[in-house]
Amino acid sequence: MPRTTSNPPSPTEARRREQRSLFGEILDWMLAPLLLLWPMSVVLTWLVAQGIANKPFDRELGEMVRVLSKEVSVRAGAARPQAVFKLPAAASEILRTDETDDIYYQVLGLRGELLSGESTLPVPGDEDRAPPGEVRFRDDTVNNDGVRVAYMWVNVPDRSGAAGDAPLVQVAETLGKRSRLATEIIKGVILPQFVILPLAVLLVWLALARGIAPLNQLQQRIRRRDSNDLSPIDERQAPEEVAPLVRAINDLLARLDQSMRAQKHFLADAAHQLKTPLAGLRTQAELAQRQIDAGRSDPQALKESLQQIARSSESAAHMVNQLLAMARAENQQHAAQREVVDLARLATETVRDFVPRALEQHIDLGYEGPGDAAAARHPQGPLVLGHALLLRELIRNLVDNALRYTPGGGTVTVRVIDDPFGQVVVLQVEDSGPGIAVTERELVFQPFYRSLGTNVDGSGLGLAIVREIAVQHGAEVTISDASTRSPAPGTLITVRLPASSTAGLGGAELSFGSAGGSSRSTSGSPAPGRA
């Protein structure tokens, strides 16, 4: 027989199975108590009906006991007193007139001897004894039939002693009339409930359906919306209980609208920025092509066109790389993958990568702070908890920005300062460039923003990427004037990152690129007073 296998449910099907119905849950919570209380109501009604049915018949039995007790007397004998009972004809007729139930009676003398009636009627136990003259009731059996018994010890003259010395009168009746009356009461109460209960369930169903109708209307209004419509939902058309949910949705729509506007603005700026280098590429290529077609190809002109094409392609490639870096920085899931990172090691590696470019531009690029030698003595450097790739991108953008705006013969310094208290790790990049005006120090963090009057090629994304990565790591970025000795004010960008809980370096110094005690490595032409 072939074996059959069943595929496991897909995540979508599993979510649908786990999804609960608000209508069904409210209906369950309303009907479950109702259906649970209904059997309890039946039982309580039965007990109450039994009590109601017993009262008139118990009253009648008590009257019979009192009538019979009046016929009991005590006669003084030669040796000791003796109880005497004489049943009148009228009383005998009363005991036999009931056509539904059987009535038994019993009269016992002073010493428990049977004076009249049924000998099979049980005698009350010691726990059921009562003072003479008080009528009491109990349930018992006679000839395997359930009976209701009324009994009383007769209070005769000169015999007011203990109950055991008094005659006992008992009248018992079977339970036919009582059961019939209790059944009629139950029918009168329970049968209407069989009609009322389904009607109540139907009314509850309709009430819930009507109460949830505004939710369905809200759902339809949202479904009919255009995909580009992110305007707030009118809270006044929603029930009061749903208003907090509507406000939360409106808040989400506002944030989505802001995010989409920012993305559209970013894409428009990116397209505009890419248009310039691509247009330059096309123009130079067409110019070179026309010179070749005209048969007057000038080698110098072709060389200049090719150099311009190379610069434009380099600018376009740099723009694309910056856009990818911005996308990585904005990726929350990517940034959430944290690990302990040695910031000094990242800084030294980044400085090494930029040394050839600094030499080409005749810029003194240096690093100050812990390095490889200090790491050998102290394995734990200035550690931060973050994403190594993003932190490396942050340092690269800061160094790249500093090299772009620093003129030849200037200086760029990268510093890593470890907090001795283990609270923060400070990263600084200082240059001797033209500096950033105070009024523009917040604007430069916006994508594609570039200060007026600068002729430096760039995408305007470097500091925006730095700010985004810093936000992802809970860091603070500030801009101030540099402390350089050059005539230009220079720029000092400081990033304060929360230190990892792991212990830091503890103040060790590194001589990077020399065997001395200096904590600075240099590339290019050293400035006066620099190692």
N, C-alpha and C positions, 0 to 999 in steps of 0.2 A: 504494500500500500504506500503510495507516494506521501512523503512528508510535506506538510505545508508550513510555511513560515509567515509570520505577520511582521510587517515593518513597524518600527517604533514610531509613535506619533511625532510629527514635526513640531518645532517650537511654537509655531502659530496655532496649531491645533491644541497643543498643551495649554497655551494661554487662554484659548477660547473655553476649554473645559474648566479651567480654574476661575474664569470670570464669573462673578456673582451678579444676580439680578437684584437690584434695589427693590423693585416691585415685589418680587417673590419673597425676599427676605422680610420686608415689612408685613406682607400677608401671612407668612409663617409665624412671626412673632405675635400677630393679632389672633390668628385662628388656633394656634397650638394651646394657649391658655384656655381659650373657649372650649375646645374639644376635651381638654383635660378636666376642666371644672364641671362639664356636663355630667359625667358618671358620678362624680362626688355629689352633685346636686340630686341625682336620682336616689342615692343611698340616704342622704339626709332627709329627703322628702319621705322616703319609706319609713325611717325612724320616727319622724314627726307624725306621719299618718297613723303609725301604731299607737303612739301616745294619745292622739286625738280619738281613735277608735276605742281605746280602753276606758276612757273617762266615763262615758254614760253607762256602759255595762258594769264597770266597777261600782258605780254609785248604786246600781240596781242590786248587785250582789251584796253590798254592804247593808242595804235595807232588809234583804232577806235574812242576813245573819242577825240583825237586831230584832226582827220579828220572831225568829226562832228562839233567841236568847230569853225573850220575855216568858216563854213557856217552860223555862227551867226553874225548878225550885228545889230547896233542900228540906228534907223531912228528918226530924230528930228521931232516931231509933233507940232501941234498948241498949245496944252496945255503942254505936257511933253513928254520926249523921250520914244520910244517904241522899244523893241527888235523884230527882224525879223529873221526867220529861213526858209531856203529853202533846202530841201533834194534833192541832185542830184540823177539822175537815177543810176549812177555808185555806189554811196554809198548805195542806197537802195538794190542793188543786193548783195553787200558785206554782208549786214545784214541778207540776206536770203539764203546764199549759204551753210551754215553749215547743214549737214544732221543728225548729232548726237545730238546736243544740240540746245535748243531754245535761241535766242538772243533777248533781249528787249532793247529799248533805250527810252530816255526821254529828252526833251529839255524844260526848264522852262525859262520864261522871267524875266525882271527886278523886277517885283513884285510877282514872283512865279507863274504866270499864265502859263498854259500848252501851248507850242507853237507847239509840235509835239511828237509823240511816245505814250507809254503806261502810262495811268494815274495811274495805280495800283502800279507802281514802287515806293517804299518808298523813301522819301526825307531824306538825311543825317541829323542826329541830330546836336545840337549845339557843342557837343564834337568832332564831325567828321569834322567841318568846316576847310577849308584850304585857303591860299592866292590864288587869281586869277592866273590861269596859271599852278598850280601844280596839277598833277594827283595823286589821292589816290585810295585805294582799301579797300573794306569791304565785309564781308559775310552777306547775308540777305536772305529773302524768298519772292517769288512771286508766287501767286496761290498755296501756300503750298509746293512749290518746293524750295530746296536750290539753291541759285545762288551766283555767284561771281560778284561784282559790281565794275566798275571803274567809277569815277566821277571827275568833274573838273568845277570850276567856271571860266567862260570865261573872259579874260582880254580884254575888248573892248576899242577903243580910247575914251578919255575924260571920261572914267568910271573906273578910278583906285582907287575908294574909297573902302568901306567895301565890304566884300563878299556878304552880303545880297542885295546889289544893282547891282550885276552882274548876267548874265544868268548862268544857271546850265545845264551841259550836263552829262548824265549818260548812261552807257552801261552795261547791265547785261547778264550773260551767265549761263546756268545750268551746273551742275558739272559732267556730264557723261564722257566726255573725260578725265577730271582730275582724276576721280575715277578709270577709266580703266588704265590710265598710272601709277597711284600709285599702283594699284593691280599688274601690270606687274613688277614693281620694287620690290614689296614685294615678289612676286613669285621667281624672279631671285635671291633674297638674302636669303630668308627663306628656300626654298625647298632644296638647297644644304646642309643646316644645319641639315636637317632630316637624311641625309646620314653621315655627318661629326660627328654629336653628338654621335651616337652609336659606330662609329669607334673610336672616342676619348675615350669613356668609355672602349672599348675593349683594346685599347692601354695602358690606365692607369692601367687596371687590369693586363695585361701582365707585365708591367713595375714593378708594386708592387710585383707580384709573383716572378719575377726575382731578385728584390732587397732584398726580404726576404729569398731567397733560401739559402744564407750563414747561416742564423739562423737555418734553418732546417738541414743543413749539420752539424752544430755544435751540434745540438740536437742528431743527429744520432751517431756522434762520442762519445758523452758522454754516450749514451745508450749502445753502443757496449763495453764500458769499463768493465773490470772485477771489481767485488765488492771490491777487495783488492787493486786495482790500484788507489792510491791517488796522483799520480804524477801531476805536473801542466799542464794545458791546454795550447797549443801553441797559444799565442796571435796573431802571424803573420798570422794565418789562419782565423782570425775573422775580421769582418769589424771594421773600426776605431771607429764608434759610439758604438759598442758593447765591445770594448776593456776594458773600465772601469768595466763593468759587469764581463768580463772574469778574470780581475785582482782580483776583489772581491771574485770570486769563487775560484781562486787559493789560495788566502789568507785563505779562509775557509778550503780548502783541506789541506793546510799546518798545520793549527791548529788542524784539525781532525786527521791528521797523527801523530802529536806530542802527542795528547791526547790518541790515540790508542796505541802508543808505550809505553807511560807511564802506561796505564792500563795493557798491556801485561807484562811489567816489574814488575809491582806491583803484578799481579797474580802469576807470576813465583816465585817471592820472597816469597809471602804468602804460596805457595805450598811447597817451600823449607823449610820455617820456621815451617810449620805444620808437615812436614815429620819427624822431629827429635822427638818431643814428642809422636807422634803416633808410631814411630818405637820403642821407649822406652817402651811404653805400651805393644806392641806386644811381645817384648823380655822378659820382666818381667813376663808376663802371661805365655809364653811358658816355661820359666825356672821353675816357680811354678808348672806348669802342669807336667813337666818331673820328678820333685821331688816327686810329689804325685803318679805318675804312677810307679816309681821305688820302692815305698814302704818305702822310707827313708825321709819322710817329717820332716825337721828340723823346729820347731816353730820359731826360731829366723830368719832363712833364709826366711821363708814364710812371717814373719812380715816385713823384709826389702824389699821383693819384693812388698808387698802390699803398703808400704810407697813410694816406687819408682813409682808404678802405680798411686798413689794419686798425687804425685808431677807432673808426666807427664800429667795426666788428667787436673790438675789445670793449667799447662802451656798451654795446648791446649785450655782450656776454656778461659784463659786470652787472647790468641792470637785471638780467634774468637770474643771476646768482643771488642778488639781493632780494628779489621777489620770492625765490625759493626759501631763502633764510627767513623772510618775514612769515611765510606760510608755516615753516617749522616752529617758529617762535609762538605763533598763535594757536598751534595744535595743543589743546589742553591734555589730551591723552598722552601725547608724546612727551610733554613736559612733566607729567605726573610720575614718570619712571625715574625715581630719584636714587642716588647713590652718594657715598662719601667721596668728595673730589678734593684733590690737593690743588688749590688755586695757584700756588707758587709754581708748581710744575707746568700747569697749563700756560701761565704767563711766560715762563722761560722758553717753552717750545714755540709759542706764538712769536716771540721776539726773534728767535732764530729764523723762523720762516720769512720775516720781513727784512732781515739783514741785507740780502742782495738788492732789494728795492731801495733801502736807505742809502747804500753805497752809491747806487746809480743816481740818486737825487742829491748826493752830498749832504746828507742829513745825519747828525749824530744821534743814533738810536741806542738807548741804554735801558738797562733793567736794574732796579734796586729792590732788594728784599731777599728773603730766603731762596736758596737755589740748591743745586745738586750736592755741593759740599756740605751744606747744613743738613740736607736730607740724609746724608750718610751718617752724620753724628746723631741726628734726631729724626727717626723714621717718620714721625707724625708731624707734618708741616701744618700750615694754616688751612684747616679743613672746613669745607662747607658741604651742606647736603643739597645736591642738585643734579642736573643733567649735564654730563661732561661736554657733550657735543654743543649744547646751547651756550654753556659758559665759554667755551672756546670761540664760538661765533661772536659772543659779546665782546671778548677781548680783541678779536680780529677787527671788528668794525670800529672800535675805539682807536686802535693803532692805525688802521687804514685812513680813518677820518683825519687823524693828527698828521700823518704823512702827506695827505693831499693838501692841507692848508698851511703847512710849514714850508717856508721858502728855503732854497738851497743855503747851506751853511748854518741852518737852525738846529735846534735840538728837540728830541722827543724822548720822554722818560716814562717808563712803565714801572709802577711801584706796587708791591704787595706788603701791607702792614698788618701784622697779627696783633689782635687785641690781647694784652696780658691777662685780662679778666675773662677771656673766652666767650665774649658776647657777640662780637662781630669780626669779620675779616674785611679790610679796606683795600680796594683796588683803585689806583689812581693812574691816569694817563695825562701827562703834562706836555704841552708843546710851546714853542716860541712863535706861533703864528699870529695872525691879526687879531685874534680873540673874537668873542661873541658879545654883542651888546646886551645889556641887562634886559632891555625890552624884548629881546628875541630868544632869551634862554629857555622859555617854555615852548615857543613856536618851533624851535629846531627839532623837537621831538615828534612833530607831526609828519606823517609820510609825505615825501616829495617837497617838503618845504626847504628852501635854500635862501640864505641871506642875500639881500640885494648888494650889488657891487662886487660880487665874487666871480672871478673868471675861471674858477676851478671846475674841471669836469667831475660830475658825480650824479648819483641818482636821487639824492635826498632821502634815502631810506636808512642810512647807517645808524643814526641816533634813534630813529623810530624803532629799529630792531633792538637796539640796546635797551630802550625803555620797556619794550614788550617782554624781553627775556628777564629783565630785572623784576618786573611785576610778577612774572611766573615764579620767581624764587623768593618773593617777599623782600626784595632789596630796595634801597633808596638811591636815586641818582641825582646828583647836584652838579651845577656848573658854576665856576668862579674864575677870576683872573689868576693867571699863573704867577709863580714867584721867580720867573726868569729874569736875567740881567739884560736881556735884549731890549731895544727901544719899543718893540711891539708888546702889547699887554699879554699876549699868549692866552691859552685856555687850559684850565685844570678841571677835568671831569673826574668826580669821585663816586665810586659805587660801594655802598656799605651792605655787605651780605651777611645774613645771620650765620654765625659759626656753628659747626656741627657739635653735637654733645661730646664727641671724642676730644680728648685733650689736644691742645695746639702745640706749636713749636716751643713756646716759652722764651722767645726773645733771641733765638739763634740768628747769626748773620752768615751770609754767603758771599764769597768772592768768586764771581762768575766770569771766567775768561782771564783771570790773573791769579797769581798765587798769594797775593797780599791780603790785607784785611779789609779792603774796600768792598762795599756791598753793591757796586755798580759795574755792569758790563757795558762796553761801548762799541759802536760800529761807525765807520766813517771818520771824519776829522774831528778829534776831540776839541772841545771848547776850552778856553782857559779855566783852570781850576777844576777840571773834571778828570777823573782817573782814566 
